[in-house]
Structure formats: C-alpha cells, structure tokens
Amino acid sequence: YMLQIQYGSPFGNSSNDANFASNAATPATVNVLEAYIEKDIEMMGSTFSVRGGQFKAPFLREWLVDDADQLAVDRSILSYYFYQGYSTGLQLGYSADAFRLALAYTNGISTPVQQNGLGSYDTSWLSNPTRYSFAGRGEFKLGGNWADFDNFNSRPGTESGAMVGLAGFYQVYNDVAANADGVGVGGATADVTVNFGGASLFAAFIWENENVNGGGNANPWGAMVQAGYFLSDDFEVFGRYSYANGNSVTTPGAIYGTESTYLSLITVGVNYFFSANVKLTADLGWSFKDLGSTFGNFTTTGFQSANVSNQYAIRTQLQLTF
C-alpha cells in the first residue's frame, strides 16, 4: 500500500495548478497525494499487479519519479505544464526482466489547461469530470536493474544500463464546462534514460492534441534533455534544457486559452551527497523567452509570472530522506 500526505498548499503559497486552488487557498492544509493498495502476483517469472485508489497515472516519467529523486531542485517547468497530476482509478501492471507495462482507467488526468479538477488530488468518483480516461505506459530495459531507474542520479560504482519509455493517454470530457462536453484530449510521450555508473542522461518528448467543439484544435508539444556527471563519489554537476510550444487556439470554447507562447529554459547546478540520505542541491535557471501566461504561472518554481524574458532564478535545497 501507499499513503502520502502533504501539509501546506500543493506547490507553495501560490498554486501552479488551477485545480488545486481550493487546497492552495489556505497553506495550512493537509492534502492526500497518493493513497492506494496494490496486490502483486508472481507467475512464471513475471509479476502481475492490480492497484486501486489515488495515484499518478502512467504517463510522464519525470512526474512518476518521486520529488526526492529528481536531478535538480525541482522538476522542469515542462513537466509541470504537461504533468498528469493525481487521479482516482484502477491500474493493471505487468513486469518482467526486460519489460514492464501499466494500464490505468481513472476519472481523468491533467492536461496543460488543468481543466475542471482533472489530475487534482482528493478526487472522488462522484465528481468524475470525464466520460472515460485511459492511460498506458510501457518501459523497455536494455541493461541494469529496474531499481536503478527510480531516480535520475547514477552514482559511481553502480551498474550501467538504459531504459526506453513510451506512454499515451486519451480521455473525453463530460459537460463540465461550456463547449467541453464530448471534447477529446490525447497525448503521447517518449523518453530514454541512460546510466553510465557515474553519469546519467535523460531525454523526453511530449505531444498532446485536443479537438475543440466548434472547430479548431490545439497541439502543444515540448522536449527536454538533462545530464549529470559525478566529479567525485559525492559531488555531481548537472545541466538541463527544456523547450515547448504551447500552440494555443483562439476558437470560442477552446480549452487551451488564447495565447501561443514558447518555453526555452536552461538549468545548471550541483549536488553534494553528505550521505545516502542527505543531499544539498543548488541550481541556476535562465529563461531565454518571455514565459507569458502559458508558462509564467508556475511561480513556485522560482520564476516570475510577469512577461519578462532573460530572467533567472537561483535555488538551493537541503534534502533529508528517511
């Protein structure tokens, strides 16, 4: 089983997800993030699983990796823009030596607009905003152990390996907003993770499509690449670049809004591991483009919501896990 709660607002005092507004209004709030039970069944050298409850639907890898196991201080703005949030539903899983698969049926996952409670936590079947929502992810391991891919750090002395991931989702809205009834949203992502036993590389591509009642469609997409290298057993340097095209539409009733903006952001930093459980991280992020209203509302990542190009953010974090 898994139970994860959070005290405070979702991403700091101001939320970067409109669906979390009710939870973010009062910072001193206890929120349930993940709450599920899972049964594993061993059969003929493979593992089958059934999961029920509230969890992260199987889509973006960067969102599926825990907060404590990221390379930088925080996930990329690209990930927060496309991420699937938390959903309530049922998931079937299969895992073998070189391949694993997860398929989920839920009450909806988050899309770039983060529309009408989709992908928010503390959700209920009674407030299901979709007619149906399916998500699936397959991962292919080309070396190493599955546990090696639970984080983005490849420590010196660990085994080398690689993993390729493919995922997609499709859902259709109920009549939860004007012109939203029957609107279908789909997306796909591909990613690759390579561990070198002292260095790591991760790259991902994301694309989504939404048909809009009344005509028109939106096709936001983005890509990112990040790498880390250990200069010693405990000291790691890293870099990350993210690019995205919001590809918004102006059709009345369009869910994606009216502004098409671009994301171009680089992050560099260092990690120092005092021990396996204590990590100090410092990074510098630089946005080459005006974040605008599409990406500028992720203020808790350190960047401004104002229309300012060539802005930067310096962040530090001391992390204790136990």
N, C-alpha and C positions, 0 to 999 in steps of 0.2 A: 504494500500500500504506500501511498504518498500523500502527505499533508504538508502544505507550505503556506504560511500566512505572512502578512506584511503589516507592520504598524506604521501608519502615516499615509500620505497620498501616494498614488501609483509611481510617479517619477519625480518626486519632489513637490514643492509647494504649488506649482502650476503643472497641470497635466498636459502631456503631448498627445492625448487621445481624447477626443470629444466624448467618447462613450464612458470614460472614467470620470466625467465631470461631477457626477453625484458623489463619487467617492473622494474626489480631489478637493471638493469644496471645504471640507474640514480635514486638515492634515492629520489630526489625531484620530485616525480611523483604522480599525483592524479589518483587513481585506483577506479573503481566501484566494490564493493564487491557483494552486493545484490541489485537488482533493479527489483521489481516485483509488480504486482497488484493482488489482491485476492478478490473474491466475496464469502461471506458466505450466505447460505440459510438455515433457520430454518424450520424443518419439523418433526412433530410427536415426539417432544422431542429430536431430534438429529440435528446435524449440518453437512451439506454438503458444500464443498468448491471447488472452481476452482482457481488455481494460474497459472499465466503465466509470464515469464521473466527470470531473472538470480537469482538463489538461490542455497542453499545447498540441494542436492538430499537426499532423506530419507534413510540413511544408518547408519553410526556410531553415537551413541548417544553423545559421548564425543565431536565430531565435531559439532553436532547440537546445543549443549549448547553454548551460547554466551561466548566470551572471558571474559567478566566481571563477569561471573557467575561460573568460574572454582574454584576448591578447592585449587590448588597450584598456583604458579606464572604463570605457563603456562600449556598447555595440555601435556600429556605424549608423548615421542618420538614414542611410539607405535601408538598413534593416528595420528601423523604426517606422519608416514610411510604408514598407510592404508587409510588415510582420503580421502573423496570423492571430496574435493575442491568445486568449484562453477561451476554450469552448466547452460545452457540455454535450457529452455523447458517448458513443461506443467505438472502440478501436480493436481491430484484429491484427495480430502480428505473427511474423514467421522469421526465424533466424537460423542460419546455417553457418558453416565455417567461412564462406566467402560471399554470402549474400543475405540480406535481410530486407523485410518488406513490412510496411504498416499501412493499413487502410482504415479510415475513420468516417463514420456518419455522425454529424453533430448538428447543433442548432445554428450553425453559421460561423465563419471565420472572418477576421478583419480584412478589409481591403483598404487601399490608400485613402479613401474618404472616411473610413472607420464609421460606417453608417449604422445608425439605429441599434446600437448595442451589440453589433456583431463583434465577436472576438473579445468582449469585455468579460471580466470575471464576476463571480457571484451571479451567474446566469441561471435561468430557470426554463424548463421545458414549457411552462405555461406561457412564457413570453417569447416563444420561438419566432424570430423575425424572418425565417426562410421557409419556403415550401420544402426544400431539401438542400443539403450541403454535404458534399463528399470531398475528401482529400486523401491522397495517397503518396507514399514516398518509398523508393527503393534505393538501396545502397550496395555497392559492389566493392569488396575489399581486395586489394591487389598486394597484400603483404601486411605484416604487423598483426596486432590483436585489436579486437573491437574496442577494448577499454582505452587504447591509445588515442582514439578519436573522440573521447569525451571532452577534450579541451583543445585549445589552439596552441599549446606550448609543447614542443618536442625537446625534452630535457636531454642533455648529453648522457650517453650511455644507454639510452632507450632504443628499442628496435625501430628500424626504418620500415616504412610502409606507405601505402597510398589508398585512398578511398574516393570513389566517384558516386555522386548522388544525383538522382532525378526525382522530381516531385511535381505534382499538379493538383489543382482543385477546381471544382465547379459548383456553383450554387445559384438558386433562383429565389428572389425576394418575395415575401408576401406583400400585401398592401400596407406597408409600414410608413410610407411617405408618399407625397404627391408624385404620381407618374412612376412609382417604384414597383408596383405590382407586376410580376412577371418578368422583371428585369433579370437577365442572367449575367453572372460575373465568373470568369475563368482565369486561370493563371498557370504558369509553368516556371520551373527553375531548374538549373543545372549547376553543379558545383564540384570542385575537386579539391581534395586535401592531401598534401604530401608531407610526410615526416621523414627527416633525414638523421634523426638521432643527434640533435644539437642545433637543428634549424628546421623551420616549418614554412609551408607555403599553402595559401588558401585563396581560391578564386571562385566567384559565383556570378551567374547571370540570371535576371528575373524579368519576366514579362507578364502583363495582365491585359485582359480585354473585357470591356463592358459594353453591351448593347443598351441603348437608351430608348425608352418609349418615346415616340415622336420623331425618331430618326437620329442618326449620328452614333458615334461610338468613341471610346477612349482607349488608348493603348499605351499606358505608362510602362516604362522599362528602365532597367538600370543594371550596372555591373560594378564589381569591386574586386580588388586583389590586395592581399596583405601577406607579409612575410616577417618572420622573426629569426634572429640568429644569436646564439649564446657565445659571448666572448670569453666566458669562463663558466664554471659549473653553476654559478648563481646569478650571473649578470647577463641580461638579454636586451638586445636592441631590436626595434621593430618599426615597420612602416606600413601604411595603408592608404590606398587611393579609391575613392568612390565617385561614380558618375551616374546620373539619372536624368531622364526626360519625363516630366510629369504628364505631358501630352493631354492636357485637359481639353474639354469641349465646351461649347457655348450654347448647345441646344437647350431650350427650356425643359426643366425637369431632369437635366443631366446630373448624375450623382457626383461627378468629379469636379464640379465647380466651373469657373470661367477663366482661369489663368494657367497658361502653359509656361512653366519655369524649368530651369535646369539646375542640377546639383553637380558641383565639381569641387571636391574637398580632399585634402591630403592630411594625414596624421602621422607623426613620428614620435617615438618615445622610447622609454627604457623600463624594464622590470628588474627588481632585485629581490631574490628569494632569500629571506633570512632563514627560513626553514621550509619544509613542505607545506606548512600551514600559514605562514606569514609572508606576505608579498607586498612590496612597495612599488607603485606604478606612477610614472609621470609622463605626460604626453603634451604635444603641441599640435593643434589642429588649425588649418588655414583653409578658408573658403575663397576660391577664386571668383565665384559668381555671386550675384545677389540671390539670397535664399528665397526671397519673396514670401508670399502667403502659402505656397505649396510646401516648402521645406523649412521655413522660418519659424513655424510654431513649435518646433522641438527645442524650446528654450532651455529645458533642464539638461540638455547635453552640453551646455556651455556657450552656445551661440545665441545671437540676438534674433528677435523676431522682426526687427526693423529691416528695411530694404537697404542693407549695407553690404557692398562687395569688398573683397580683400580684408575680411575680418578674421580674427584669430581667437583661439581660446587655449589657455594653459590650465591643465588639470592635474591634480595629484590625488592618490588614493592609497591608503594603508589598509590591507585586507587581512582579516583573521578568519580562518575557517576551522571548524571543529565538528 
